[in-house]
Amino acid sequence: MASDSSTHGPADGPEESLVEARPQPGLPVAYAPLCSVFRRFLRSRDLKYTQERADVLDSIIAREAPFEAEELLIDLRERGHEVSKATVYRTIKLLIDAGIITQSLFDAKQSRYELLYGQEPRDCMVCMRTGRRLEFSNAELVALRDRICRDLGWQPIGHRFQIFAVSPHPE
């Protein structure tokens, strides 16, 4: 299963606005551009950028590893933010739809999420027996993504490629 960045951005909104705000490859993602991208996305859906949504986004940006929604909720509450479980889950869904984060399925029971927008591709293989995750990069995948987007008239922003397999190593 692959999560594809071709779904980034509002389905019915202007895609150029998302591309313009994209950081240069190799540079760290800055809070302001992501905040701006999310605000534009919410506006395109006639939704408001609330303090709770800003807190969720800020907490995600501060993370360096994939996270579960419940972990994010606990982190927000421990930092003194009054945010409901429903708001966290709805905001995660909006951030996925905006192409800012991606959902990664590491096992059949729990979804994890990670920052996607403006990041270099981090493709991975996940062992279905042990849950071990092996990240890799492959220039051929990037070239294939770019060719597919070009053939379909789309602008590539990023991608996520996951291979589910069984490792030959028992650990």
C-alpha positions in Angstrom: 0.0 0.0 0.0 1.4 3.4 -0.9 0.3 6.7 0.4 0.6 9.1 -2.5 1.1 12.8 -2.4 -1.0 13.3 -5.5 -3.9 13.8 -3.1 -2.2 16.8 -1.6 -4.1 20.0 -1.5 -7.8 20.7 -1.7 -9.6 18.7 -4.4 -11.5 21.7 -5.6 -9.0 24.5 -4.7 -6.2 26.0 -6.6 -3.1 23.7 -6.5 -0.7 26.5 -7.4 -1.1 28.1 -4.0 0.2 25.0 -2.3 3.2 24.7 -4.6 4.2 28.3 -4.1 4.4 27.8 -0.3 6.5 24.6 -0.6 9.9 24.9 1.0 13.0 24.2 -1.2 14.1 20.5 -1.1 16.6 19.8 1.5 15.7 22.7 3.7 13.9 22.2 7.0 10.2 22.9 7.1 9.4 26.2 8.8 6.3 26.7 10.9 5.1 29.8 9.1 4.8 28.1 5.6 3.0 25.1 7.0 0.7 27.4 9.0 0.0 29.3 5.8 -0.7 26.2 3.8 -3.1 24.9 6.4 -4.9 28.2 6.7 -5.4 28.4 2.9 -6.6 24.8 2.8 -9.1 25.5 5.6 -10.3 28.6 3.8 -10.9 26.6 0.7 -13.2 24.4 2.7 -14.9 27.3 4.5 -13.4 26.2 7.8 -11.7 28.4 10.4 -8.1 28.2 11.7 -8.7 27.9 15.4 -6.3 28.0 18.3 -6.9 24.3 18.9 -6.0 23.4 15.3 -2.9 25.6 15.6 -1.9 23.8 18.7 -2.3 20.4 17.0 -0.2 21.5 14.0 2.5 23.0 16.3 2.7 19.8 18.2 3.1 17.7 15.1 5.8 20.0 13.7 7.7 19.6 16.9 7.8 15.8 16.5 10.6 14.0 14.8 9.1 10.6 14.6 5.8 9.0 13.5 3.1 9.4 16.2 -0.3 7.9 17.1 -3.3 10.2 17.6 -3.6 9.2 21.3 0.1 10.1 21.8 -0.5 13.5 20.3 -3.6 14.1 22.5 -1.6 13.2 25.7 1.3 15.4 24.6 -1.1 18.4 24.0 -2.8 17.9 27.4 0.5 17.6 29.2 1.6 20.9 27.7 -1.6 22.5 29.0 -3.6 22.7 25.9 -7.3 22.2 26.3 -8.2 20.2 23.2 -10.7 17.4 22.8 -10.1 14.0 21.4 -12.6 14.7 18.6 -10.7 17.9 17.7 -7.4 16.1 17.5 -8.9 13.4 15.2 -10.7 15.9 13.0 -7.6 18.0 12.7 -5.5 15.0 11.8 -8.0 14.2 9.0 -7.8 17.8 7.7 -4.0 17.8 7.8 -4.0 14.6 5.8 -6.4 16.1 3.3 -4.2 19.2 3.1 -1.1 17.0 2.3 0.7 18.2 5.4 0.9 14.8 7.2 0.5 11.2 6.0 -1.0 8.2 7.6 1.3 5.2 7.9 0.0 1.8 8.8 2.6 -0.1 10.8 0.3 -2.9 11.7 -3.3 -3.9 11.3 -4.3 -2.4 14.7 -2.9 1.1 14.9 -2.3 4.0 12.4 0.6 6.3 12.9 1.0 9.7 11.3 4.0 11.8 10.3 4.9 15.1 8.8 5.0 14.9 5.1 4.8 18.4 3.6 8.2 19.8 2.6 10.1 16.8 3.7 12.4 14.7 1.6 10.8 11.4 0.6 11.4 8.7 3.3 10.1 5.5 1.8 10.0 2.4 4.0 9.5 -1.3 4.3 7.5 -2.6 7.2 8.0 -6.2 8.5 4.5 -7.7 9.0 5.9 -10.2 11.6 8.0 -7.9 13.8 6.7 -4.4 13.0 10.3 -3.4 12.2 10.5 -0.4 9.9 13.4 0.1 7.4 13.6 3.5 5.8 15.3 3.9 2.4 15.4 6.3 -0.5 15.5 5.5 -4.2 16.1 8.0 -7.0 14.2 5.7 -9.4 11.0 6.1 -7.3 11.3 9.9 -7.4 11.9 9.8 -11.1 8.8 7.5 -11.5 6.7 9.8 -9.4 7.8 12.8 -11.4 7.1 11.1 -14.7 3.6 9.9 -13.6 2.7 13.4 -12.4 4.1 15.0 -15.6 2.1 12.5 -17.8 -1.1 13.3 -15.9 -0.4 17.1 -15.8 0.1 17.2 -12.0 2.7 19.0 -10.0 4.6 16.6 -7.6 5.0 17.8 -4.1 6.2 14.7 -2.3 5.4 11.1 -1.9 5.3 8.2 0.5 6.0 4.6 -0.5 5.5 1.7 1.8 6.3 -1.9 1.2 4.7 -4.4 3.5 6.8 -7.6 3.7 8.4 -10.2 6.0 12.0 -9.7 6.9 14.4 -12.6 6.7 15.8 -11.6 10.1 13.8 -12.8 13.2 14.5 -9.6 15.3 
